[in-house]
Amino acid sequence: MIEKTQNDVAAYRNPEQLHHDGYVLLRGAIPMAWLDELCRVFDDSVKPRDQWPVPRDADWRHALLDLSPSVQSVCCIPELLAAVGSMIGERFFLSQVEGREPLAGGGHQGLHRDLSAERPGDTVLAIAFLDDYGTENGATRIVPSSHRNSQFNFNELSKAVQISGCAGDILVFDADLVHAGSLNVTGARRRSLLICYFAEPLYSSHIKTAHLRNVRMEPLWFNPPSA
């Protein structure tokens, strides 16, 4: 049964640019006063890779923290939800959130898409950074406007842009946007929350697979301005 609680989402300030680029980097979206608690929750929630239903990559640290009220508060930041609502364009829900951190000498990924499920734009991801991030500690690479380019050549590495910024920033992007993690060269901390939002039609499939992804939280529902 679909969760009853629904929350209205504000209109995004520049939807045309957002849909053209396929992403937005929200600088300082997380209040600085929240960061110490979020880092503590992350560190207290790390689980070994073999204790997940599906074993995780050995060069990443993973944290099971979806029941934390402070983590869920990040997922519901109004500016973040406005961007997600504009991208998805219909009633949507917060499906999962987990902690990830590339270890020293790890984190590198090839360019890829995480892919929408049933239609373009029905899945939006967000990475909330709990530490400063850049070329030294494995920051995310993205290819702007690649989310609607079905002919993208994944060998064209020069088109990727590596983002950088400060703890408290949130990267929001269409699941079809080409992106990748980068090598954590220095081993400096780069904790983050990986957040996933789905359009309403994906609810049934989400429920069927939630246990495989170790999702424990109840979905949180949101109505975009047009709903």
C-alpha positions as CSV (number, residue, x, y, z in Angstrom):
1,M,0.0,0.0,0.0
2,I,1.3,3.4,-0.9
3,E,2.4,5.6,2.1
4,K,-0.3,8.1,2.8
5,T,1.8,11.1,3.9
6,Q,2.5,13.5,1.0
7,N,4.5,16.8,0.9
8,D,4.2,19.6,-1.7
9,V,7.4,20.7,-3.4
10,A,8.2,24.2,-4.4
11,A,8.9,25.2,-8.0
12,Y,12.5,25.1,-9.2
13,R,13.9,28.5,-10.0
14,N,15.4,27.7,-13.4
15,P,13.9,24.6,-14.9
16,E,15.0,25.2,-18.5
17,Q,18.6,25.2,-17.5
18,L,18.2,22.2,-15.3
19,H,16.6,20.1,-18.0
20,H,19.2,21.2,-20.5
21,D,22.2,20.3,-18.3
22,G,20.7,17.2,-16.7
23,Y,22.2,18.2,-13.3
24,V,22.7,21.0,-10.8
25,L,25.2,21.5,-8.1
26,L,23.6,23.0,-5.0
27,R,26.3,24.8,-3.2
28,G,26.0,24.9,0.6
29,A,22.6,23.2,0.6
30,I,23.2,21.3,3.8
31,P,23.4,23.6,6.9
32,M,26.9,23.7,8.3
33,A,25.5,22.9,11.8
34,W,24.3,19.5,10.5
35,L,27.6,18.2,9.2
36,D,29.3,17.0,12.4
37,E,26.2,14.9,13.2
38,L,26.0,13.5,9.7
39,C,29.6,12.5,9.7
40,R,29.2,10.8,13.1
41,V,26.1,8.9,11.8
42,F,28.1,7.9,8.7
43,D,31.1,6.5,10.6
44,D,28.8,4.7,13.1
45,S,26.9,3.0,10.3
46,V,29.6,1.6,8.2
47,K,29.1,-2.1,7.4
48,P,31.7,-4.5,5.9
49,R,31.1,-5.2,2.2
50,D,30.1,-8.9,2.8
51,Q,27.3,-7.9,5.3
52,W,25.1,-6.4,2.5
53,P,22.6,-8.6,0.6
54,V,24.7,-8.0,-2.5
55,P,28.4,-7.6,-1.7
56,R,29.8,-4.1,-2.3
57,D,32.9,-3.0,-4.1
58,A,36.1,-3.5,-2.0
59,D,37.5,-0.1,-2.7
60,W,34.5,1.8,-1.2
61,R,33.3,2.2,2.3
62,H,29.5,1.7,2.7
63,A,27.2,2.9,5.5
64,L,23.7,1.7,6.3
65,L,22.0,4.9,7.6
66,D,18.6,5.3,6.0
67,L,16.7,5.3,9.3
68,S,18.7,8.2,10.7
69,P,16.4,11.3,11.2
70,S,19.4,13.6,10.4
71,V,20.0,11.8,7.1
72,Q,16.4,11.8,6.1
73,S,16.3,15.6,6.8
74,V,19.0,16.0,4.2
75,C,16.9,14.1,1.7
76,C,14.0,16.5,2.3
77,I,15.9,19.9,2.0
78,P,13.5,22.1,0.0
79,E,16.0,23.2,-2.6
80,L,16.9,19.6,-3.3
81,L,13.3,18.5,-3.6
82,A,12.5,21.4,-5.9
83,A,15.2,20.3,-8.4
84,V,14.1,16.6,-8.1
85,G,10.5,17.5,-8.6
86,S,11.3,19.6,-11.7
87,M,13.3,16.7,-13.2
88,I,10.8,14.0,-12.6
89,G,7.7,16.1,-13.3
90,E,5.1,14.0,-11.5
91,R,4.4,12.6,-8.0
92,F,7.6,11.0,-6.7
93,F,9.1,9.3,-3.6
94,L,12.4,9.0,-1.8
95,S,13.3,5.4,-2.3
96,Q,16.6,5.0,-0.6
97,V,19.7,6.6,0.8
98,E,23.1,5.1,1.8
99,G,26.5,6.3,2.7
100,R,29.5,5.8,0.3
101,E,33.2,6.8,0.5
102,P,36.0,5.9,-1.9
103,L,39.0,4.4,0.0
104,A,42.6,5.4,-0.7
105,G,43.6,4.2,-4.1
106,G,40.0,3.3,-4.9
107,G,36.8,4.8,-6.2
108,H,37.6,5.0,-9.9
109,Q,34.8,4.1,-12.3
110,G,34.4,4.1,-16.0
111,L,31.9,6.6,-17.4
112,H,28.4,5.1,-17.2
113,R,24.7,5.8,-16.8
114,D,22.6,4.5,-13.9
115,L,19.6,4.6,-16.3
116,S,16.0,5.5,-15.9
117,A,13.5,2.6,-15.4
118,E,10.5,3.0,-17.6
119,R,10.8,6.5,-19.2
120,P,13.5,9.2,-19.5
121,G,13.5,11.2,-16.3
122,D,11.7,8.9,-13.9
123,T,14.8,8.4,-11.7
124,V,16.9,11.2,-10.1
125,L,20.0,10.7,-8.0
126,A,21.7,13.1,-5.6
127,I,25.1,13.0,-3.9
128,A,25.3,15.0,-0.7
129,F,28.9,15.6,0.2
130,L,29.9,15.5,3.9
131,D,33.5,16.4,3.2
132,D,35.3,18.7,0.8
133,Y,35.7,17.0,-2.5
134,G,37.9,17.5,-5.6
135,T,40.5,15.8,-7.9
136,E,42.6,14.6,-4.9
137,N,39.9,12.5,-3.1
138,G,37.8,11.0,-5.8
139,A,35.1,13.6,-6.7
140,T,32.4,12.7,-9.2
141,R,32.9,13.3,-12.9
142,I,29.9,14.3,-15.1
143,V,29.2,14.9,-18.8
144,P,26.8,17.9,-18.9
145,S,23.7,17.4,-21.2
146,S,24.6,13.8,-21.9
147,H,21.3,12.5,-20.4
148,R,19.4,12.7,-23.6
149,N,22.3,11.8,-26.0
150,S,21.7,8.1,-26.8
151,Q,24.7,8.1,-29.1
152,F,27.2,9.2,-26.5
153,N,30.7,7.6,-26.9
154,F,31.8,6.4,-23.5
155,N,35.4,6.5,-24.7
156,E,35.3,10.3,-25.1
157,L,36.8,10.9,-21.7
158,S,37.6,14.6,-22.5
159,K,34.0,15.5,-22.3
160,A,33.8,14.6,-18.6
161,V,34.0,17.5,-16.0
162,Q,35.3,16.7,-12.5
163,I,33.3,18.7,-10.0
164,S,34.8,20.1,-6.8
165,G,33.5,22.0,-3.8
166,C,32.9,21.9,-0.1
167,A,31.1,19.8,2.5
168,G,27.4,20.6,2.4
169,D,27.1,20.7,-1.4
170,I,24.6,18.4,-3.1
171,L,24.9,17.2,-6.7
172,V,21.5,16.4,-8.2
173,F,21.3,14.6,-11.6
174,D,19.2,12.7,-14.0
175,A,20.0,8.9,-13.8
176,D,20.7,8.9,-17.5
177,L,23.4,11.5,-17.2
178,V,26.8,10.1,-18.0
179,H,29.0,10.2,-14.8
180,A,31.6,8.3,-12.8
181,G,33.5,8.2,-9.6
182,S,37.2,9.1,-9.6
183,L,40.3,7.8,-7.9
184,N,40.9,8.8,-4.4
185,V,44.6,9.6,-4.8
186,T,45.4,11.0,-1.4
187,G,43.1,8.9,0.8
188,A,41.5,12.0,2.3
189,R,37.9,11.5,3.6
190,R,35.2,11.9,1.0
191,R,32.0,10.8,2.7
192,S,28.7,11.2,0.9
193,L,25.1,10.3,0.9
194,L,23.8,8.7,-2.3
195,I,20.1,9.4,-2.5
196,C,17.6,8.0,-5.0
197,Y,14.1,9.4,-6.0
198,F,11.6,7.5,-8.2
199,A,8.5,8.6,-10.1
200,E,5.3,7.1,-8.6
201,P,4.9,4.3,-11.3
202,L,8.1,2.7,-10.0
203,Y,6.7,2.0,-6.5
204,S,5.8,-1.6,-7.1
205,S,9.2,-2.6,-8.5
206,H,10.9,-0.7,-5.7
207,I,9.0,-2.7,-3.0
208,K,9.9,-6.0,-4.7
209,T,13.6,-5.2,-4.7
210,A,14.0,-3.1,-1.5
211,H,15.4,-6.0,0.5
212,L,18.1,-6.7,-2.0
213,R,19.3,-3.1,-1.6
214,N,19.0,-3.2,2.2
215,V,16.4,-0.5,2.2
216,R,14.7,-0.3,5.6
217,M,13.0,3.1,5.5
218,E,9.4,3.8,4.4
219,P,9.1,5.8,1.2
220,L,8.5,9.5,1.6
221,W,6.1,11.0,-1.0
222,F,6.2,14.4,-2.7
223,N,4.0,16.3,-5.1
224,P,5.8,18.6,-7.6
225,P,4.1,22.0,-8.4
226,S,2.4,20.6,-11.5
227,A,0.9,17.6,-9.7
